[in-house]
């Protein structure tokens, strides 16, 4: 198998290398998430003894935590209005908090 791969052009060898790297990395990350859950706040996934947690559920919960953190960050960066006023020319002005 390796001898046949060595005879291939360079671009084919690079494609095979990238695909294998991504697949192996994906397997490692998926296994890690399946064995040990994690949270953005540093907490680890704690489950009761004897309960089975699906690896897909761990990934879904991780993405839910990430999207929740991103949503709260964007909400805290948006300005809230506290009232309106007008300029001397009569144009409305929004007062920001």
C-alpha positions in Angstrom: 0.0 0.0 0.0 2.7 2.5 0.9 4.8 1.5 -2.1 1.8 2.2 -4.4 1.3 5.6 -2.6 4.9 6.5 -3.1 4.5 6.1 -6.9 1.6 8.5 -7.0 2.1 12.2 -7.8 2.8 14.7 -5.0 -0.7 16.3 -5.0 -2.3 12.8 -4.5 0.0 12.0 -1.6 -0.8 15.4 0.0 -4.6 14.8 -0.4 -4.2 11.4 1.2 -2.2 12.9 4.0 -4.7 15.7 4.7 -7.7 13.3 4.6 -6.0 10.8 7.0 -5.0 13.6 9.4 -8.5 15.0 9.5 -10.0 11.5 10.0 -7.6 10.6 12.8 -8.1 14.0 14.5 -11.8 13.6 14.3 -11.7 10.1 15.9 -9.5 11.4 18.7 -11.8 14.4 19.4 -14.9 12.4 19.2 -13.5 9.8 21.6 -12.4 12.4 24.0 -15.8 14.0 24.0 -17.5 10.7 24.4 -15.3 9.7 27.4 -14.9 13.0 29.1 -17.5 15.8 28.7 -16.4 19.4 29.1 -17.9 22.8 29.6 -16.7 26.3 28.7 -16.7 27.3 32.3 -14.1 24.6 33.1 -16.6 22.2 34.6 -16.4 18.6 33.6 -19.3 16.5 32.5 -20.6 14.7 35.6 -23.0 11.9 35.3 -24.4 9.4 37.8 -22.8 6.0 38.0 -24.4 3.5 35.7 -25.9 6.1 33.3 -24.9 6.0 29.6 -24.4 9.3 27.8 -24.4 9.3 24.0 -21.4 10.9 22.4 -23.8 12.8 20.1 -25.5 14.2 23.2 -22.1 15.4 24.5 -21.3 17.1 21.3 -24.8 18.7 21.1 -24.5 20.0 24.7 -21.1 21.4 24.0 -22.4 23.3 20.9 -25.3 24.5 23.0 -23.0 25.9 25.6 -20.8 27.6 22.9 -23.8 29.2 21.2 -25.2 30.3 24.6 -21.9 31.9 25.5 -21.8 33.6 22.1 -25.4 34.8 22.4 -24.8 36.3 25.9 -21.6 38.0 24.7 -23.4 39.7 21.8 -26.3 40.7 24.0 -24.0 42.3 26.5 -22.3 44.3 23.6 -25.5 45.7 22.2 -26.6 49.1 23.5 -30.0 49.5 25.2 -32.0 52.6 24.9 -33.1 54.5 28.0 -35.2 57.2 26.4 -35.4 59.8 23.6 -34.8 63.5 23.4 -34.8 66.1 20.7 -32.1 68.5 19.5 -32.6 72.2 19.2 -33.6 71.6 15.5 -36.3 69.2 16.6 -34.5 66.0 15.4 -34.9 62.9 17.7 -31.9 61.7 19.6 -31.7 58.3 21.2 -30.1 58.3 24.6 -27.9 55.2 25.2 -27.2 53.6 28.5 
